[in-house]
Amino acid sequence: MTPKLTDIWVYLAASPLLGLTATLLAYQLAYAIHVRTKFNPWANPVAIAVAILVTILTVTGTSYKTYFDGAQFVHFLLGPATVALAIPLYQQVAKLKRDWFALLVGALLGSTAAIATAMGIAWMLGASLPTIMSIAPKSVTMPIAMGIAEKIGGLPSLTAVLVIATGILGATLSGGILNLMKIDDQSIRGFALGVTAHGIGTARGFQVSEETGAFSGLAMGLTGVLTALLLPLALKLLGLF
């Protein structure tokens, strides 16, 4: 007797490799679309891959836990990938020595503006305190952002969604905005991308040039550290934490 398609899917879903395989195939398809559009930022491969995976999980009725049991290896690789960003950054050491103070101030002002505007808009729209705390670290790379949200009384799961949305929007819109501002320096463009769009922006930066990606990775790291250190302190001084 020929097995039904649903029976085959149930059998495959029990394998931890299903989530990993689905993730890799979804991203490969999304990246192929990105290439076909000549790397148009609106055809962001992360956004397309997420849409594909959400559709598959919804249609098949697969829980996120079942999916993540297999896909968590990709999550593990985020650590080594982040550390590897030090290599292209080292090649820009001359600029780092020259502009270290401006870069530090830029990261501080950028992260402060991102937090203040996000919390302010959420407050004006009548969001609850946990929601406001969840949105505060949205411009920080996800592992740090979720840890911060949990510490200050936010909802880590909500923060994760906001971080992904911020990264996709930042990577998509930043190029056009920087062009309008007539900013051509690749180090400045990369740094702005990292401050606003964290890891997804950094991936986009490396598609533009190695210099853009290196400074984006630097900004992502600085923004994460400054936010983790200063946001809880600022909220304590304001009596919100």
Secondary structure as GFF3:
##gff-version 3
##sequence-region A 1 241
A	DSSP	alpha_helix	5	13	.	.	.	ID=ss1
A	DSSP	alpha_helix	17	36	.	.	.	ID=ss2
A	DSSP	alpha_helix	45	60	.	.	.	ID=ss3
A	DSSP	alpha_helix	64	76	.	.	.	ID=ss4
A	DSSP	alpha_helix	78	84	.	.	.	ID=ss5
A	DSSP	alpha_helix	86	90	.	.	.	ID=ss6
A	DSSP	alpha_helix	93	124	.	.	.	ID=ss7
A	DSSP	alpha_helix	129	135	.	.	.	ID=ss8
A	DSSP	alpha_helix	142	152	.	.	.	ID=ss9
A	DSSP	alpha_helix	156	180	.	.	.	ID=ss10
A	DSSP	alpha_helix	186	208	.	.	.	ID=ss11
A	DSSP	alpha_helix	210	237	.	.	.	ID=ss12
###
